Amino acid sequence: MRAVGPTAHKHVGGLRGVGSGEASQTISLGRIGTIGHGSGVGSGYGYGYGGGGMGKGMAANLPEPASADAYAHQDENGFRSVKVAPLSTFSVDVDTASYSNVRHFLTDGQLPPVDAVRIEELVNYFPYAYAPPTGNAPFSASTELATCPWMPTHQLLRIGIKARELDSKQRPASNLVFLVDVSGSMSSPDRLPLLKRALGLLVETLDARDHVAIVVYAGSAGTVLPSTRGDQRATILAALGRLESGGSTNGGAGIEEAYRLAQAAFTKGGSNRVVLATDGDFNVGVTSEGALVRLVEEKAKHGVYLSVLGFGRGNLKDATMEKLADRGNGNYAYIDTLQEARKVLVEQMTGTLITVAKDVKLQLELNPARVSAYRQLGYEDRQLRNEDFNDDRVDAGDIGAGHTVTALYEIVPVGVATKLATVDPLKYQTPTVATGSSELATVKIRYKPASGGPSTLSSFPVAASAGDWQQASVDWKLAASVAETGMLLRGSKNRGAATWATALELAREGRGDDPHGYRAELSTLIETARKLRALGVAVR
C-alpha cells in the first residue's frame, strides 16, 4: 500500500511516506516514514531508528504479491456456563510475536489476517507495574475487577503475575547457540540483515561467563563459529557479519547440529539455549515437522531450551515457529525493527534467557452464586483439561525473570441475561447448591521451581466487588484497550459494543509510566487500524 498526499518525501525500497504539517523523516530498514499529525495512513511508518507516524493523505491500494505466511487457525473462546464448567484451566504464555507482527502489518498500511491476532500475546507484549514478589517466591499474583468497557452489564477480571527481577550481574552463565537461517528467502533487508544486527545487540550484553556458537542452515547445515567465550565479541560479531543468504531450507539438519554444540558446551546451573532465527520456512529436508517437534521436546527435558525469533513477512511460518518454541520451553518473538530487537534481546534479556518458574498453570474456579457465565480472552491454544492442573507430568509454559503475565476474563454476573444453550438436568448426580460467599472466584497457580522438582500450589480469592472501569488502574485500562483492539481486528463475535474510540480512550488513559514509548505507540496503531478500516482496506 502507498499513501498519496500533498507532499511526497523521497523513498527507499519502493515504499513512500507522505505527510504535511509538522513532520520529520525517520528511517526503518529501507523505508522512510514521517512523524507528524497526519490524518491519513502512510505506509512508510518508521520505527527502527526513532518513533513513527502517519502522514496526511488518501491511501490507495497497490497490487501485493501473494503471501505464503502460515498461521494456525484458532476459534476464539466463547462464553461458558458456570453451572456446567465452573473451572477454567490454562498454561501461561509469555510469547509476544503476535503484537510486533500485527504492528508490522499496520505500519505497512495493511490489516493483519485474523489468525495473526492472538489476544494474549498482544496483552503480554507490554510490561505492567504489578507488585513484585516478596521473600524467595519466584513471582507474585494480583487481580483487579471492574465493569467491562464493551459490555457495561458485564465485568472484566484481570489476573496479573510478576516474576522476580534478576540483576544482570546475578544472572547465571549463558551457553547459547545461534541457529541462523541463511536460505534464499532470507535475503530481504527485514530478514538476514536485520537478524545479524539483532543478534549483534545480544552479543554486546555477554561477558566472559558466557559462550556462543553459530550454526547456519540452507542447502546444508554447518558450524560457522564453534563455542566461543562471550567476551570475544569481535570474533563473534565478525562471524555474524560474514553470513549471507542463498539456497533452500533444511531446518532439521541445522537444529540437530545446534543441539549437538549446545550439549557439548552444556553449562550446569546456567542457561543452555538454542536461539533459532528464521522466517520459519522448513519446506526442504528429510525431517518432518512432527520429528522436529519431538526432537525439541526431548532436548528440553535434558535442559537445552529453544527460543525462536521470527523475521520478515510473506513467507512467515508463524504456526511452526510458535509450536517449536512452545515445545522447546522457550519463547517466540517477532523482530520487525531494530528497536524490537533491543526490547527482546537487551531490555528483556534476563527474562528471555533465564527461567524462574517452570510449568506454570492457572486454574480459575468461578462462584455460581456470583457468576452465571464467563469467557477467557485469548489463550485458545493454551487451554488445559481441568485434571491437568494437578498432574505434574503435563507440560506448561515457563516464566522468565522480570516477566509479567496477564490474563483477562469477561464475567457475566448472576441476574444478567445470557443466550447460552442450556443443559438438561443430570439423572445420576445431585446438583451442587451455590453458597452465598462474597467471593467472585478463587485463583489457583501451580508451578515447579526452575531447578526442577515437584510443583508448588498457591491460591487466593477474588472479591466480588467491581468498580467502574473509568476508575480502574492504569494497567487495567491498558490491558483492556489491547484486548478490545484485538477483538476489533479479529472481528470477534463477542466484541459487544467495542469501538475504536473506546479502545483509544483506554490506551491514552492507560499510558502511565512509559519510558520506552511502547504504550504511546499503541494509540498510534489503534488510530492506524481505525483509518484502514474506514478506508475499506481488505485483510491481506
Secondary structure, 3 states (H helix, E strand, C coil): CEEECCCECCCECCECCECCCCEEEEECCCCEEEEECCCCCCCCCCCCCCCCCCCCCEEECCCCCCCCCECCCCCCCCCEECCCCCEEEEECCCCCHHHHHHHHHHHCCCECCHHHCCHHHHHHCCCCCCCCCCCCCCEEEEEEEEEECCEEEEEEEEEEEEECCCCCCCCCCEEEEEEEECCHHHCCCCCHHHHHHHHHHHHCCCCCCCEEEEEEECCCEEEEEEEEECCCHHHHHHHHHCCCCCCCCCHHHHHHHHHHHHHHCCCCCCEEEEEEEECCCCCCCCCCHHHHHHHHHHHHHCCCEEEEEECCCCCCEHHHHHHHHHHCCCCEEECCCHHHHHHHHHHCHHHHHCEEEEEEEEEEEECCCCEEEEEEECCHHHECCHHHHHCCCCCCEEEECCCEEEEEEEEEECCCCCCCCCCCCCCCCCCCCCCCCCEEEEEEEEEEECCCCCCEEEEEEEECCCECHHHCCHHHHHHHHHHHHHHHHHCCCCCCCCCHHHHHHHHHHCCCCCCCCHHHHHHHHHHHHHHHHHCCCCEC
